């Protein structure tokens, strides 16, 4: 008997509908095949489903079983197809009435004991299920995350047996509640930075307008410190931004227990990061650091040390706010609207030809070092600020009078997303 | 709960479109003259022009000013310079040495 269960395949952060169809044919040689451009993790589903069935004491039918993941020309990646395949198989065996499965999409990884393990992407899957008019069956650990999608029925079973019992009516599952929204506790305070008043002013301007900023200065002048204090100046995410950012984080599997955070993302990848790590794509087509920084800040310390390929791949998202990766079968689009903060030394020795211990090769080595950043990259940086060396006298001063609280108040008044300002300017379509 | 109607793409000065800039970030006469001079002196691409206007609009916002004035453009232009440190002072030295030689 043919049974079918809906699930999703992820393209970037979009969840596309996939239908898992299971059919058995009588045969002398029982087998279990999965077709539909399944990658290795999906092909291994066979073994996990077999093991899970054994784990709950069910025998696989000794027939030739075929599981088709339709549409057949869409590449399927990830371990979340285990659960929909198992459910479709249970439907075709009559253990779960097939029409009961019609109103649901499912995703989850199966353990050999029949338990359903957490997977990434539950939030976009729940949103997609809602748009398909279906409910979502997801792992118990992802239940609070899926519940954020709003008006969609969610079942979050712990194991395969729990799903069977739910549809039998012997052990009905309760809908999970959405996870908490956390706000950060302490943020680093601008007050910790001594001196550097003009750099702090530039940081405020960058925060108020979402502009890209580059600090150039000798080692120890506070560049990384000030960059780390930028998130404290930024307003919290709006509900729309929170949803967008959470969808990206969900696909990467970074949402724990359904907890979403209002804090703007702040990503600081090391300069050895590859282009795929920064912009996404590569194996498994996961979003990269630039997408994880969507609606937040991407901090690149030691800017000239990043590979030229990695830096150049950021030029497009700095203009368009998204990253398009061309893969063999399709173009995948990731959101990547971030604010860039970068820091660098003026030259290799770090002192820029001035001050004690200067290496004397300036200005030639300085020009060469700064030329590692391409002209088009500099063109996208709105504020370039020198951070002069911090003297002993500066360090001996008492802490400055103003800190993050005062600066962020100024930013909040001036900054965008203030509905009245934006509405007056006609920059948003104001709706009731 | 989604805040209907809030289009984040346009909600940041850094993302303001050309049309929005035309309406709200057009500088006064003096500001425009300064921007033109900077453009003619070189080093200001078309992208640079738009970005400078956006930056000037933010600086004006921080001051609470409705219009974009010459001093906002001036501050924005300072922030957009890209040569720092010894390179800049070396250039200054070269030009001042040139003046000395002529004299």
Interface residues (C-beta under 8 A of the other chain):
Chain A: X202 X204 X205 X208 X209 X210 X211 X212 X216 X238 X239 X240 X241 X243 X244 X295 X321 X337 X339 X346 X347 X352 X353 X354 X362 X363 X366 X367 X370 X378 X379 X380 X381 X382 X383 X384 X385 X386 X410 X411 X413 X414 X415 X416 X417 X419 X422 X425 X426 X427 X428 X429 X430 X431
Chain B: X1 X2 X3 X4 X5 X6 X7 X8 X9 X10 X11 X12 X13 X14 X15 X16 X20 X23 X24 X45 X47 X48 X51 X54 X55 X57 X58 X59 X61 X62 X64 X79 X80 X81 X82 X83 X84 X85 X86 X87 X89 X90
